Amino acid sequence: MDFLFTLVSTAYKLDAFLQLEQIMESYKKFICVICGFIYDEEEGWPEDGIEPGTRWEDVPENWFCPDCGAGKEDFEMVEIE
């Protein structure tokens, strides 16, 4: 029984650590190379159902730039200070 408790406890701690690591990882911004629109992972794009905190890789492939209609392939990651 102690082994099972230790195993479950360790799995819970690992899951909590991985969630914390993901939260602590800085959000990125992606710019549309066609029109300059910036998608900010921290803000998301709620107008299209993309919740704040949505990572770029989790944005649907069929999502388009709200300003010019460009596809995800026309976005590049940028560092903005």
N, C-alpha and C positions, 0 to 999 in steps of 0.2 A: 504494500500500500504506500509506503514511503517513497518508493521508486516512482510510482504513478504520480503522486503529488509533486515530486521534484520535477518530473518531466513536464507536467502541465504548467507548473509555476515558471519553469524555464521558457517554455513556448510563449506564455503570456508576456514575460519580460522582453523576449526577442521581438514579439509583435509590437509592443509598446515602443521599444527602441526604434524599430523601423519606421513607425508612424511619426515619431518625434524627429527622426533624421529627415524624413520627407518634408515635414513642416519647416524645419530649420534651413533646408536648402533654399537658396535665394531664388526668387521668381525671376523669370527672364522676360524680355520684350522682343517682339518680332515686328519688323517693318515691311510693309508692302513696297516692293521695289518699283511698282508702277505709279502709285500715288502718294506714298509716304505715310499712310495710315499705320498706327502702331497698335499691335495687340499686346496687352499687358496681362501676363498670366495671373497676377495678383488681383486684377480687376475683372478678368473674364470679359464676356460680352453678353450680359443678361438679355439684351434686346433680341438676341438669337437663341436664347436658352442656354448659353454657356456661362455657368456659375463662376463667381469669383474663386480663384485658386485653381482653375482648370489649366493643367499643363498643356503646352502646345501639342504634344504627341496625343493628347486625349481629345483635342478639338476634332470633330468629324471631318473626314477627308472631303466631304461634299460642301464644307463651309466655304463661303466666299467673302472677300473683303467687302465690308458694308459701304465703303465709299466708291469703289470702282468696279467691283465684281470679279477681281482677280482671284485665282485659286490659291490654295495653301502653298503650292509649289513656287509661287511668286513672292514668298515671304522669306526674309533672312533674319537670323538672330542678331540683335544689336546690343551694345553696352551703352546705357544712357546714365549719366551721372547727374 
